[in-house]
Amino acid sequence: MPEIDEVVAEVLEAYAAISRSRQYVGMIGAPAPIALTAINEYFDRKPSAICREEIDAAIFALDDEFRRHWTEQQEKDQPKESRRKK
């Protein structure tokens, strides 16, 4: 397992905490994107020495990946018949 440096650990910790307030939308409960206000609230309570633009970019990238994976998993889990109806 690769070692995680302090910067990466801080970003991952922030993402984990911020994503707990995630909203879910639609009939299937799709994960909505993390809002910038949620990131702002987190860092208002827990300031960081890391450049804020870098943190925002990392959190949004992690969130995009999470949501992409969620969508792919939903498509895999759909019965074959409903996939053909699209």
Secondary structure, DSSP 8 states (H G I E B T S, - for coil): -----HHHHHHHHHHHHHHTT--EETTTTEE----HHHHHHHHHHS--SS-HHHHHHHHHHHHHHHHHHHHHHHHHHS-HHHHHT-
